[in-house]
Amino acid sequence: MFEATAVANRSVTLSSIIAGELRPLARRIDAEGIYPTDILRRLGEAGGFAHHTQSHGTGPAGVATAIEAMADIGTACLSTAFCTWCQDALVWYLDRSDNPAPRARYLAAAASGRRLGGTGLSNPMKFFSGIEPLALKGVRVAGGYRVTGRLPFVSNLDDDHLFASIFALEDVPERRIMTLFRAGDDGVRLARNAHFIALEGTGTYSVLIRDAFVPDDYVLSEDASRFVPRIRKGFVLLQAGMGFGIARGVAALMRSDALGRRQAAHLPLGPDAIEERAADLEERVKQHVRSIEEPDRASFLEVLRARLEVSWLALEAAQAAMIAFGARGYLIGSEPARRLREAQFVAIVTPSVKHILTELAKG
């Protein structure tokens, strides 16, 4: 596991929130699609979203602690761990903004959970990999930009929440701007037109942007093509907390099941093996954190390889738990079934397994 840092005094509070508030609500978050706003704010108050900020004093090294906190949350509920990643990603962008204005205005509020929000970079990350076109376009106007387009899925959203994305200028398409948006502003509308097999409680919406005014002090970078390589490792590595949370959670679930331990003693992947693989991967991730802001492609591909292994671990661990529980795990509402559905999300969230394999194939 990742080592504790100077925020260890807050970890007890995080643990108490997870144990006392999140675990009892996890099944309802999954089954009823409850978005855990109050829990997310409480996690923020306890320091759960501030580990990786430069102002906190740990800077990039704090990413390891952020991953550990997310993993702890993910042992109980992947929906909340995913919302935590969305919030962490937003904080990551704000903390490294080229423009001091959005950092001064929103960083402290986002890092403390007073202002919640999402990441909005799924489409741009796919664009930079050549998978799909950039969804947003904008034009320069007095004091900012006018932006139009549609983002299919952005999570950890509600009215007044922030998210970031990237648009291309219509008259200079090779110039791309990364900026904040605020849900509920004129021209920024949330729409829910899809339902998922898991993670329904994550505040996930399509975002319809119609001639929305984006002021200059919302702009994170006037050169997104240069900015993204500086933040993409953090974007990817932070997601490891979700996979580690699944792995640890299902290992604990399997270990707590006396009947399953007896009947599944000869399965190739038991709780000890799951935890050993997770520990090895955690060490690899910590190594990558040390060079998290280096923008070169070679080291980014190594980050993607580690992230790919996190996906396989989550899938295989959750599958092992389902097999160990047998028919008891195949019941609606069972814990192994929930964890399996959640693990599948770890493999499809951007960058998905197929996205990563596409990048690795390019070399």
Secondary structure, 3 states (H helix, E strand, C coil): CCCCCCCHHHHHHHHHHHHHHHHHHHHHHHHHCCCCHHHHHHHHHCCCCCCCCHHHCCHHHHHHHHHHHHHHHHHHCHHHHHHHHHHHHHHHHHHCCCCHHHHHHHHHHHHCCCCCECCCCHHHHHHHCCCCCCCEEEEEECCEEEEEEEEEEECCCCCCCEEEEEEEECCCCCCEEEEEEECCCCCEEEECCCCCCCCCCCCCEEEEEEEEEEEHHHEEECCHHHHHHHHHHHHHHCCHHHHHHHHHHHHHHHHHCHHHHHHCCCCCCCHHHHHHHHHHHHHHHHHHHCCCCCCCHHHHHHHHHHHHHHHHHHHHHHHHHHHHHHHHHHCCCCHHHHHHHHHHHHHHCCCCHHHHHHHHHHC
